[in-house]
Amino acid sequence: MWPDGCRFKSLLFRVIRNSGLYSVLLFVTLCSWWLLEQQQREEVVPIKLEGHSADYFSEGYKKVEMDGMGNPVSILEAKTLTHFKDDQTTELAQCKITFFNSDGSSWIIQADAGVLWANGNDLFLNGVVHINRARVEGVRPVQINTSDLRVKLDQSYAETDNWAEIITPPDRTEGTGLQMIYSKPIQLELMHTVKGRYEMQ
């Protein structure tokens, strides 16, 4: 019996010793797996980039610019105005700009959409654009139809590379490309392929 008892004790000792080793190996394996999981989680954390998002919005927008005497120089109106933080541009929907001249005449420029650049002077009007000057004493009415108009507000200047027509009843002139200064002295010029219809009085 004694030899068998010795073998049993020896076997039991090896089992206990191996169990401790297995426990250590299991612990190390679990720790390695946990560290790997943490590393993978850190690696897949998305980087949040700031996109083209608006920082303020206005409905029924209206801005009046005055001269030193308190007389209106221009009025900018839009159904909606949206300002974007990333590039400081301002998008206008159904915009209307009125420019006043010293002779009492005024120019009205209308478009469905426009973008005012960050400098506050460069305005791009998208799509169809209508420009009108009403009749006042000594000043003929003018109607201009064109598209994709670039306006420099600080220079009272507008231009397009597209087709345009100038109507001063009963006359009508059309061409490709338009350059316009809408403050005194007024200048209107069609650049290419100019043709017109004029009525003799």
Residue frames as a rotation matrix with the C-alpha (Angstrom) as fourth column:
MET 1
0.560 0.829 0.000 0.00
0.829 -0.560 0.000 0.00
0.000 0.000 -1.000 0.00
TRP 2
0.322 -0.467 -0.823 2.81
0.333 -0.758 0.561 2.39
-0.886 -0.455 -0.088 0.77
PRO 3
-0.755 -0.615 0.226 4.22
0.430 -0.205 0.879 2.54
-0.494 0.761 0.419 -2.76
ASP 4
-0.212 0.754 0.622 0.72
0.894 -0.108 0.436 3.15
0.396 0.648 -0.650 -4.15
GLY 5
0.654 0.452 -0.606 0.24
0.699 -0.668 0.256 5.89
-0.289 -0.591 -0.753 -1.59
CYS 6
-0.197 -0.813 -0.548 3.47
0.316 -0.581 0.750 7.55
-0.928 -0.025 0.371 -2.67
ARG 7
-0.787 -0.057 0.614 2.46
0.617 -0.059 0.785 7.44
-0.008 0.997 0.082 -6.30
PHE 8
0.242 0.960 0.141 -0.92
0.928 -0.271 0.255 8.98
0.283 0.069 -0.957 -5.42
LYS 9
0.524 -0.097 -0.846 0.72
0.480 -0.787 0.387 11.80
-0.704 -0.609 -0.366 -3.49
SER 10
-0.584 -0.808 -0.081 3.18
0.328 -0.326 0.886 12.40
-0.743 0.491 0.456 -6.31
LEU 11
-0.535 0.479 0.696 0.36
0.798 0.017 0.602 12.48
0.276 0.878 -0.391 -8.85
LEU 12
0.547 0.780 -0.305 -1.69
0.837 -0.507 0.207 14.80
0.007 -0.368 -0.930 -6.66
PHE 13
0.116 -0.605 -0.788 1.29
0.382 -0.705 0.597 17.11
-0.917 -0.371 0.149 -6.26
ARG 14
-0.828 -0.451 0.332 1.82
0.449 -0.179 0.876 17.27
-0.336 0.874 0.351 -10.03
VAL 15
-0.097 0.884 0.457 -1.88
0.921 -0.095 0.378 18.01
0.378 0.457 -0.805 -10.61
ILE 16
0.641 0.324 -0.696 -1.84
0.651 -0.710 0.269 20.83
-0.407 -0.626 -0.666 -8.07
ARG 17
-0.263 -0.842 -0.471 1.40
0.288 -0.535 0.794 22.20
-0.921 0.073 0.383 -9.51
ASN 18
-0.806 -0.009 0.592 0.07
0.592 -0.012 0.806 22.01
0.000 1.000 0.015 -13.08
SER 19
0.270 0.962 0.038 -3.24
0.950 -0.273 0.150 23.59
0.155 -0.005 -0.988 -12.03
GLY 20
0.387 -0.215 -0.897 -1.35
0.392 -0.842 0.371 26.60
-0.835 -0.495 -0.241 -10.72
LEU 21
-0.707 -0.707 -0.017 0.57
0.233 -0.256 0.938 26.83
-0.668 0.659 0.346 -13.97
TYR 22
-0.479 0.621 0.620 -2.64
0.842 0.126 0.524 26.57
0.248 0.774 -0.583 -15.99
SER 23
0.512 0.692 -0.509 -4.21
0.816 -0.577 0.037 29.30
-0.268 -0.435 -0.860 -13.88
VAL 24
-0.060 -0.638 -0.767 -1.25
0.158 -0.765 0.624 31.60
-0.986 -0.084 0.147 -14.51
LEU 25
-0.886 -0.276 0.372 -1.38
0.374 0.046 0.926 30.87
-0.273 0.960 0.063 -18.24
LEU 26
-0.063 0.953 0.297 -5.14
0.975 -0.006 0.224 31.50
0.215 0.304 -0.928 -18.31
PHE 27
0.493 0.207 -0.845 -4.66
0.575 -0.807 0.137 34.76
-0.653 -0.553 -0.517 -16.44
VAL 28
-0.490 -0.766 -0.415 -1.93
0.081 -0.515 0.854 35.92
-0.868 0.385 0.314 -18.84
THR 29
-0.750 0.266 0.605 -4.10
0.660 0.243 0.711 34.95
0.042 0.933 -0.358 -21.83
LEU 30
0.317 0.942 -0.109 -7.10
0.948 -0.314 0.041 36.88
0.004 -0.116 -0.993 -20.49
CYS 31
0.274 -0.293 -0.916 -4.94
0.296 -0.881 0.370 39.93
-0.915 -0.372 -0.155 -19.77
SER 32
-0.789 -0.611 0.059 -3.46
0.202 -0.168 0.965 39.81
-0.580 0.774 0.256 -23.28
TRP 33
-0.420 0.730 0.540 -6.93
0.879 0.178 0.443 39.53
0.227 0.660 -0.716 -24.83
TRP 34
0.512 0.639 -0.574 -8.21
0.786 -0.619 0.012 42.46
-0.348 -0.457 -0.819 -22.74
LEU 35
-0.114 -0.655 -0.747 -5.26
0.113 -0.756 0.645 44.67
-0.987 -0.011 0.160 -23.71
LEU 36
-0.878 -0.185 0.442 -5.74
0.427 0.117 0.897 43.78
-0.217 0.976 -0.024 -27.39
GLU 37
0.023 0.975 0.220 -9.44
0.989 -0.055 0.141 44.66
0.149 0.214 -0.965 -27.17
GLN 38
0.481 0.119 -0.868 -8.62
0.489 -0.858 0.154 48.01
-0.727 -0.499 -0.471 -25.57
GLN 39
-0.549 -0.777 -0.309 -6.05
0.093 -0.424 0.901 48.79
-0.831 0.466 0.305 -28.26
GLN 40
-0.713 0.343 0.611 -8.49
0.695 0.232 0.681 47.92
0.092 0.910 -0.404 -31.05
ARG 41
0.375 0.896 -0.239 -11.17
0.919 -0.392 -0.030 50.11
-0.120 -0.208 -0.971 -29.50
GLU 42
0.197 -0.385 -0.902 -8.75
0.201 -0.884 0.421 53.02
-0.960 -0.264 -0.097 -29.33
GLU 43
-0.793 -0.591 0.147 -7.74
0.226 -0.061 0.972 52.49
-0.566 0.804 0.182 -32.95
VAL 44
-0.554 0.638 0.535 -11.29
0.776 0.163 0.609 52.57
0.301 0.752 -0.586 -34.33
VAL 45
-0.014 0.535 -0.845 -12.40
0.639 -0.645 -0.419 55.71
-0.769 -0.545 -0.332 -32.50
PRO 46
0.296 0.167 0.940 -13.67
0.929 -0.280 -0.243 57.93
0.223 0.945 -0.238 -35.37
ILE 47
-0.734 -0.519 -0.439 -12.17
0.564 -0.825 0.033 61.38
-0.379 -0.223 0.898 -35.87
LYS 48
0.342 0.940 -0.007 -14.95
0.832 -0.306 -0.462 63.92
-0.436 0.152 -0.887 -36.06
LEU 49
-0.753 -0.594 0.282 -14.24
0.651 -0.614 0.446 66.49
-0.092 0.520 0.849 -38.78
GLU 50
-0.228 0.656 -0.719 -16.06
0.120 -0.714 -0.690 69.79
-0.966 -0.243 0.084 -38.97
GLY 51
-0.357 0.171 0.918 -18.09
0.909 0.288 0.300 69.91
-0.214 0.942 -0.258 -42.20
HIS 52
-0.888 0.135 0.439 -19.85
0.107 -0.869 0.484 72.63
0.447 0.476 0.757 -44.15
SER 53
-0.190 0.824 -0.534 -22.41
0.955 0.282 0.096 73.39
0.229 -0.492 -0.840 -41.46
ALA 54
0.089 0.345 0.934 -24.41
0.205 -0.924 0.322 76.54
0.975 0.162 -0.153 -40.74
ASP 55
-0.720 -0.334 -0.608 -23.81
0.654 -0.034 -0.756 78.50
0.232 -0.942 0.242 -37.57
TYR 56
-0.565 0.683 -0.463 -26.76
0.086 -0.509 -0.856 80.87
-0.821 -0.524 0.229 -37.94
PHE 57
-0.665 0.514 0.542 -29.91
0.723 0.263 0.638 81.24
0.185 0.817 -0.547 -40.02
SER 58
-0.704 0.461 -0.541 -32.41
-0.062 -0.798 -0.599 84.03
-0.708 -0.388 0.590 -40.62
GLU 59
-0.312 0.695 0.648 -35.83
0.948 0.273 0.164 84.28
-0.063 0.665 -0.744 -42.28
GLY 60
0.728 0.630 0.272 -37.18
0.664 -0.747 -0.046 87.48
0.174 0.214 -0.961 -43.79
TYR 61
-0.048 -0.875 -0.482 -33.70
0.861 -0.281 0.424 89.03
-0.507 -0.395 0.767 -43.76
LYS 62
0.743 0.219 0.633 -33.27
0.535 -0.762 -0.364 92.75
0.402 0.609 -0.684 -44.52
LYS 63
0.000 -0.808 -0.589 -30.15
0.852 -0.309 0.423 94.91
-0.524 -0.502 0.689 -44.32
VAL 64
0.879 0.298 0.372 -30.16
0.442 -0.802 -0.402 98.66
0.178 0.517 -0.837 -45.06
GLU 65
-0.174 -0.968 -0.179 -26.89
0.972 -0.198 0.127 100.49
-0.158 -0.152 0.976 -45.72
MET 66
0.849 0.494 -0.185 -26.92
0.489 -0.869 -0.079 104.27
-0.200 -0.024 -0.980 -45.12
ASP 67
0.094 -0.809 0.580 -24.60
0.569 -0.434 -0.698 107.10
0.817 0.396 0.420 -46.14
GLY 68
-0.760 -0.531 -0.376 -23.27
0.604 -0.362 -0.710 109.75
0.240 -0.766 0.596 -43.75
MET 69
-0.811 0.523 0.264 -26.47
-0.518 -0.850 0.092 111.79
0.272 -0.062 0.960 -44.10
GLY 70
-0.594 0.586 0.551 -28.71
-0.265 0.504 -0.822 108.87
-0.760 -0.634 -0.144 -43.21
ASN 71
0.245 0.649 -0.721 -29.92
-0.936 -0.037 -0.351 108.28
-0.254 0.760 0.598 -46.77
PRO 72
0.577 0.004 0.817 -30.22
-0.047 0.998 0.028 104.68
-0.816 -0.055 0.576 -47.97
VAL 73
-0.253 -0.734 -0.630 -27.43
-0.860 -0.128 0.494 103.53
-0.443 0.667 -0.599 -50.28
SER 74
-0.558 0.098 -0.824 -28.54
-0.484 0.769 0.419 99.92
0.674 0.632 -0.382 -50.68
ILE 75
0.097 0.616 0.782 -31.04
-0.936 0.324 -0.139 97.42
-0.339 -0.718 0.608 -49.30
LEU 76
-0.729 -0.322 -0.604 -30.38
-0.494 0.859 0.138 93.68
0.474 0.399 -0.785 -49.28
GLU 77
0.069 0.821 0.567 -33.40
-0.946 0.234 -0.223 91.42
-0.315 -0.521 0.793 -48.75
ALA 78
-0.704 -0.247 -0.666 -33.71
-0.478 0.858 0.188 87.63
0.525 0.451 -0.722 -48.75
LYS 79
0.444 0.879 -0.175 -36.39
-0.507 0.407 0.760 85.12
0.739 -0.249 0.626 -47.88
THR 80
0.965 -0.237 -0.110 -33.75
0.228 0.559 0.798 83.10
-0.127 -0.795 0.593 -46.02
LEU 81
0.419 -0.903 0.098 -30.13
-0.702 -0.390 -0.596 83.75
0.576 0.182 -0.797 -45.10
THR 82
0.982 -0.168 -0.082 -27.76
0.185 0.821 0.539 80.97
-0.023 -0.545 0.838 -44.01
HIS 83
0.483 -0.869 0.107 -24.22
-0.837 -0.494 -0.237 81.65
0.259 0.025 -0.966 -42.78
PHE 84
0.865 -0.251 -0.436 -21.56
0.232 0.968 -0.097 78.92
0.446 -0.017 0.895 -42.80
LYS 85
0.875 -0.482 0.044 -18.80
-0.225 -0.326 0.918 78.84
-0.428 -0.813 -0.394 -40.21
ASP 86
0.427 -0.780 0.458 -16.12
0.611 0.622 0.490 76.89
-0.667 0.070 0.742 -42.09
ASP 87
-0.370 -0.585 0.722 -15.68
0.928 -0.265 0.261 79.27
0.038 0.766 0.641 -45.05
GLN 88
-0.544 0.183 -0.819 -17.65
0.333 -0.849 -0.410 82.31
-0.770 -0.496 0.401 -43.76
THR 89
-0.938 0.305 0.163 -19.91
0.075 -0.278 0.958 82.32
0.338 0.911 0.238 -46.85
THR 90
-0.563 0.825 -0.055 -23.55
-0.221 -0.214 -0.952 83.39
-0.797 -0.524 0.302 -46.73
GLU 91
-0.871 0.345 0.350 -26.24
0.480 0.445 0.756 81.74
0.105 0.827 -0.553 -48.86
LEU 92
-0.660 0.672 -0.337 -29.30
-0.457 -0.715 -0.529 83.78
-0.596 -0.195 0.779 -49.84
ALA 93
-0.653 0.554 0.516 -32.61
0.726 0.651 0.220 82.46
-0.214 0.518 -0.828 -51.13
GLN 94
0.307 0.786 0.537 -34.94
0.903 -0.419 0.097 84.65
0.302 0.455 -0.838 -53.24
CYS 95
-0.218 -0.536 -0.816 -32.68
0.759 -0.619 0.203 87.65
-0.614 -0.575 0.541 -52.81
LYS 96
0.595 0.418 0.687 -33.33
0.721 -0.656 -0.224 91.24
0.357 0.628 -0.691 -53.87
ILE 97
-0.282 -0.746 -0.603 -30.82
0.838 -0.498 0.224 94.08
-0.468 -0.442 0.765 -53.85
THR 98
0.756 0.525 0.391 -31.78
0.638 -0.724 -0.261 97.72
0.147 0.447 -0.883 -54.35
PHE 99
-0.381 -0.899 -0.218 -29.11
0.892 -0.419 0.169 100.34
-0.243 -0.130 0.961 -55.14
PHE 100
0.695 0.665 -0.272 -29.98
0.615 -0.747 -0.255 104.04
-0.373 0.010 -0.928 -54.91
ASN 101
-0.295 -0.752 0.589 -28.44
0.918 -0.395 -0.044 106.79
0.266 0.527 0.807 -57.06
SER 102
-0.699 -0.099 -0.709 -28.24
0.465 -0.816 -0.344 110.51
-0.544 -0.569 0.616 -56.33
ASP 103
-0.926 0.363 -0.104 -30.57
-0.319 -0.604 0.730 111.39
0.202 0.709 0.675 -59.24
GLY 104
-0.221 0.889 0.400 -33.45
-0.886 -0.012 -0.463 109.57
-0.407 -0.457 0.790 -57.54
SER 105
0.359 0.304 -0.882 -33.19
-0.723 0.688 -0.058 106.45
0.590 0.659 0.467 -59.70
SER 106
0.026 -0.339 0.940 -32.61
-0.809 0.546 0.219 103.00
-0.588 -0.766 -0.260 -58.29
TRP 107
-0.281 -0.187 -0.941 -31.49
-0.733 0.675 0.085 99.63
0.619 0.714 -0.327 -59.61
ILE 108
0.322 0.419 0.849 -33.14
-0.828 0.559 0.038 96.44
-0.459 -0.716 0.527 -58.40
ILE 109
-0.422 -0.512 -0.748 -31.36
-0.749 0.662 -0.032 93.10
0.512 0.547 -0.663 -58.91
GLN 110
0.315 0.634 0.706 -33.31
-0.878 0.478 -0.037 89.90
-0.361 -0.608 0.707 -58.19
ALA 111
-0.382 -0.413 -0.827 -32.33
-0.649 0.757 -0.078 86.22
0.658 0.506 -0.557 -58.24
ASP 112
0.662 0.656 -0.363 -33.60
-0.261 0.655 0.709 82.95
0.703 -0.375 0.605 -56.78
ALA 113
0.841 -0.433 -0.324 -30.28
0.524 0.505 0.686 82.21
-0.133 -0.747 0.652 -55.07
GLY 114
0.611 -0.700 0.371 -26.99
-0.290 -0.633 -0.717 83.87
0.737 0.331 -0.590 -54.25
VAL 115
0.557 -0.550 -0.623 -23.75
0.821 0.479 0.311 83.39
0.127 -0.684 0.718 -52.33
LEU 116
0.837 -0.340 0.428 -21.99
-0.361 -0.932 -0.035 86.24
0.411 -0.125 -0.903 -50.54
TRP 117
0.264 -0.831 -0.490 -18.29
0.437 0.556 -0.707 85.51
0.860 -0.027 0.510 -50.01
ALA 118
0.266 -0.184 -0.946 -16.46
0.963 0.104 0.251 86.03
0.052 -0.978 0.204 -46.74
ASN 119
-0.763 -0.646 0.020 -15.12
0.645 -0.763 -0.032 89.47
0.036 -0.011 0.999 -47.73
GLY 120
-0.155 0.816 -0.556 -18.69
0.576 -0.383 -0.722 90.83
-0.803 -0.433 -0.410 -47.79
ASN 121
-0.214 0.000 -0.977 -18.20
-0.523 -0.845 0.115 92.40
-0.825 0.535 0.181 -51.24
ASP 122
-0.830 -0.146 -0.538 -18.27
-0.548 0.390 0.740 89.56
0.102 0.909 -0.404 -53.78
LEU 123
-0.130 0.887 0.443 -21.79
-0.475 0.336 -0.813 88.31
-0.870 -0.316 0.378 -54.47
PHE 124
-0.968 -0.120 -0.222 -22.57
-0.252 0.472 0.845 85.52
0.003 0.874 -0.487 -56.94
LEU 125
-0.118 0.991 0.067 -26.19
-0.761 -0.047 -0.647 85.26
-0.638 -0.127 0.760 -58.09
ASN 126
-0.849 -0.220 0.481 -27.08
0.012 0.901 0.434 81.78
-0.529 0.374 -0.762 -59.38
GLY 127
-0.299 0.774 0.559 -29.51
0.856 0.476 -0.200 81.05
-0.421 0.418 -0.805 -62.17
VAL 128
0.050 0.441 0.896 -31.83
0.818 -0.533 0.217 83.57
0.573 0.722 -0.387 -63.78
VAL 129
-0.507 -0.261 -0.821 -31.23
0.696 -0.686 -0.212 87.22
-0.508 -0.679 0.530 -62.83
HIS 130
0.322 0.640 0.698 -33.52
0.852 -0.517 0.081 90.20
0.413 0.569 -0.712 -63.46
ILE 131
-0.620 -0.532 -0.577 -32.27
0.691 -0.719 -0.080 93.79
-0.372 -0.448 0.813 -63.24
ASN 132
0.241 0.790 0.563 -34.63
0.900 -0.399 0.175 96.76
0.363 0.465 -0.807 -63.39
ARG 133
-0.861 -0.304 -0.407 -34.43
0.431 -0.862 -0.268 100.54
-0.270 -0.406 0.873 -63.23
ALA 134
0.121 0.993 -0.003 -37.78
0.902 -0.111 -0.418 102.29
-0.415 0.048 -0.909 -62.94
ARG 135
-0.089 -0.054 0.995 -38.60
0.706 -0.708 0.025 105.44
0.703 0.704 0.101 -64.87
VAL 136
0.148 0.148 -0.978 -38.02
0.764 -0.644 0.018 108.71
-0.628 -0.750 -0.209 -63.06
GLU 137
0.928 0.260 -0.268 -37.93
0.068 -0.824 -0.563 112.24
-0.367 0.504 -0.782 -64.44
GLY 138
0.516 -0.733 -0.443 -35.15
-0.854 -0.482 -0.197 112.46
-0.069 0.479 -0.875 -67.00
VAL 139
-0.583 -0.716 0.385 -34.23
-0.692 0.685 0.226 108.77
-0.425 -0.135 -0.895 -66.67
ARG 140
-0.013 0.558 -0.830 -35.38
-0.842 0.442 0.310 106.02
0.539 0.703 0.464 -69.03
PRO 141
0.587 0.236 0.774 -36.52
-0.652 0.704 0.280 102.68
-0.479 -0.669 0.568 -67.62
VAL 142
-0.234 -0.705 -0.670 -34.18
-0.879 0.448 -0.164 99.73
0.416 0.550 -0.724 -68.18
GLN 143
0.720 0.375 0.583 -34.79
-0.575 0.793 0.200 96.00
-0.388 -0.480 0.787 -67.90
ILE 144
-0.213 -0.842 -0.496 -31.93
-0.927 0.334 -0.169 93.47
0.308 0.424 -0.852 -68.09
ASN 145
0.837 0.435 0.333 -32.39
-0.506 0.847 0.164 89.69
-0.210 -0.306 0.929 -68.23
THR 146
0.033 -0.878 -0.477 -29.40
-0.740 0.299 -0.602 87.39
0.671 0.373 -0.641 -67.79
SER 147
0.934 0.236 -0.267 -28.00
-0.018 0.778 0.628 84.64
0.356 -0.582 0.731 -65.53
ASP 148
0.527 -0.752 -0.396 -25.12
0.849 0.482 0.215 83.77
0.030 -0.450 0.893 -63.18
LEU 149
0.637 -0.187 0.748 -24.23
0.073 -0.951 -0.300 87.34
0.768 0.245 -0.592 -62.33
ARG 150
-0.039 -0.724 -0.689 -21.10
0.977 0.118 -0.180 88.30
0.211 -0.680 0.702 -60.38
VAL 151
0.723 0.371 0.583 -21.49
0.234 -0.925 0.298 91.49
0.650 -0.079 -0.756 -58.36
LYS 152
-0.444 -0.816 -0.370 -18.77
0.786 -0.157 -0.598 93.54
0.430 -0.556 0.711 -56.64
LEU 153
0.502 0.819 -0.277 -20.76
0.846 -0.398 0.355 95.54
0.180 -0.413 -0.893 -54.12
ASP 154
0.241 -0.467 -0.850 -17.95
0.546 -0.659 0.517 97.93
-0.802 -0.589 0.096 -53.16
GLN 155
-0.807 -0.583 -0.096 -17.41
0.213 -0.439 0.873 98.91
-0.551 0.683 0.478 -56.82
SER 156
0.089 0.931 -0.354 -21.09
-0.397 -0.293 -0.870 99.08
-0.913 0.218 0.344 -57.95
TYR 157
-0.390 -0.384 -0.837 -20.06
-0.920 0.129 0.370 96.64
-0.034 0.914 -0.404 -60.67
ALA 158
0.260 0.486 0.834 -21.68
-0.329 0.857 -0.397 93.50
-0.908 -0.171 0.383 -62.13
GLU 159
-0.308 -0.385 -0.870 -20.75
-0.950 0.069 0.305 91.10
-0.058 0.920 -0.387 -64.91
THR 160
0.412 0.349 0.842 -21.64
-0.245 0.932 -0.266 87.79
-0.878 -0.097 0.469 -66.51
ASP 161
-0.743 -0.655 -0.140 -20.22
-0.369 0.226 0.901 85.64
-0.558 0.722 -0.410 -69.29
ASN 162
-0.507 0.627 0.591 -23.69
0.642 0.732 -0.227 84.41
-0.575 0.264 -0.774 -70.30
TRP 163
-0.463 0.481 0.744 -26.34
0.681 -0.344 0.646 85.65
0.567 0.807 -0.168 -72.67
ALA 164
-0.493 0.349 -0.797 -28.02
0.561 -0.572 -0.598 88.92
-0.665 -0.742 0.086 -71.69
GLU 165
-0.175 0.469 0.865 -30.60
0.830 -0.402 0.386 91.30
0.529 0.786 -0.319 -73.07
ILE 166
-0.793 -0.053 -0.607 -31.07
0.384 -0.816 -0.431 95.00
-0.473 -0.575 0.668 -72.37
ILE 167
-0.126 0.843 0.522 -34.55
0.928 -0.086 0.362 96.44
0.350 0.531 -0.772 -72.91
THR 168
-0.738 0.041 -0.674 -35.11
0.248 -0.912 -0.326 100.19
-0.628 -0.408 0.663 -72.97
PRO 169
0.030 0.847 0.531 -38.60
0.844 0.263 -0.467 100.41
-0.535 0.462 -0.708 -74.44
PRO 170
0.772 0.635 0.045 -39.16
-0.523 0.673 -0.523 100.32
-0.363 0.380 0.851 -77.32
ASP 171
0.269 -0.760 -0.592 -35.57
-0.805 0.160 -0.571 99.19
0.529 0.630 -0.568 -78.05
ARG 172
0.872 -0.048 0.487 -34.01
-0.264 0.792 0.550 95.81
-0.412 -0.609 0.678 -77.29
THR 173
0.260 -0.866 -0.427 -30.37
-0.824 0.031 -0.565 94.68
0.503 0.499 -0.706 -77.53
GLU 174
0.925 0.022 0.379 -28.93
-0.241 0.804 0.544 91.24
-0.293 -0.594 0.749 -76.78
GLY 175
0.324 -0.869 -0.375 -25.51
-0.648 0.085 -0.757 89.61
0.689 0.488 -0.535 -76.75
THR 176
0.682 -0.212 -0.699 -23.14
0.492 0.841 0.225 87.31
0.540 -0.498 0.678 -74.89
GLY 177
-0.343 -0.790 -0.508 -21.33
0.922 -0.180 -0.343 88.70
0.179 -0.586 0.790 -71.87
LEU 178
0.595 0.567 0.570 -22.38
0.372 -0.822 0.430 91.78
0.713 -0.044 -0.700 -69.93
GLN 179
-0.545 -0.674 -0.499 -20.44
0.812 -0.276 -0.515 94.37
0.209 -0.686 0.697 -67.95
MET 180
0.352 0.821 0.449 -22.34
0.496 -0.570 0.655 96.93
0.794 -0.007 -0.608 -65.93
ILE 181
-0.870 -0.414 -0.269 -21.63
0.458 -0.475 -0.752 99.86
0.183 -0.777 0.602 -63.60
TYR 182
-0.012 0.999 0.040 -24.86
0.817 -0.014 0.576 100.84
0.576 0.040 -0.816 -61.85
SER 183
0.291 0.061 -0.955 -23.67
0.676 -0.719 0.160 104.03
-0.677 -0.692 -0.251 -60.13
LYS 184
0.988 0.109 -0.107 -23.04
0.015 -0.768 -0.641 107.38
-0.152 0.632 -0.760 -61.82
PRO 185
-0.229 0.507 -0.831 -21.90
-0.945 -0.320 0.065 107.43
-0.233 0.800 0.552 -64.56
ILE 186
0.444 0.515 0.733 -24.00
-0.333 0.855 -0.398 104.41
-0.832 -0.067 0.551 -65.60
GLN 187
-0.391 -0.561 -0.730 -22.31
-0.913 0.134 0.386 102.02
-0.119 0.817 -0.565 -68.05
LEU 188
0.448 0.513 0.732 -23.87
-0.278 0.858 -0.432 99.02
-0.850 -0.010 0.527 -69.80
GLU 189
-0.130 -0.563 -0.816 -21.89
-0.982 -0.038 0.182 96.97
-0.134 0.826 -0.548 -72.32
LEU 190
0.846 0.315 0.430 -22.65
-0.205 0.937 -0.283 93.72
-0.493 0.151 0.857 -74.14
MET 191
0.066 -0.998 0.025 -19.39
-0.428 -0.006 0.904 92.00
-0.901 -0.070 -0.427 -75.08
HIS 192
-0.888 -0.454 0.073 -19.97
-0.182 0.492 0.851 89.59
-0.423 0.743 -0.519 -78.00
THR 193
-0.773 0.571 0.275 -22.47
0.598 0.511 0.617 88.67
0.212 0.642 -0.737 -80.76
VAL 194
-0.612 0.516 -0.600 -24.42
0.166 -0.658 -0.735 91.86
-0.774 -0.549 0.317 -80.19
LYS 195
-0.771 0.465 0.436 -27.64
0.434 -0.118 0.893 92.44
0.466 0.878 -0.111 -82.10
GLY 196
-0.764 0.475 -0.437 -30.57
0.205 -0.463 -0.862 94.69
-0.612 -0.748 0.257 -81.49
ARG 197
-0.237 0.780 0.579 -33.98
0.908 -0.034 0.418 95.90
0.346 0.625 -0.700 -82.51
TYR 198
-0.761 -0.100 -0.641 -34.64
0.376 -0.873 -0.311 99.62
-0.529 -0.478 0.702 -82.51
GLU 199
0.203 0.891 0.405 -37.75
0.970 -0.128 -0.204 101.61
-0.130 0.435 -0.891 -83.33
MET 200
-0.786 -0.454 0.420 -37.34
0.550 -0.823 0.141 104.92
0.282 0.342 0.896 -85.09
GLN 201
0.045 0.801 -0.597 -39.34
0.851 -0.344 -0.397 107.82
-0.523 -0.490 -0.697 -83.69
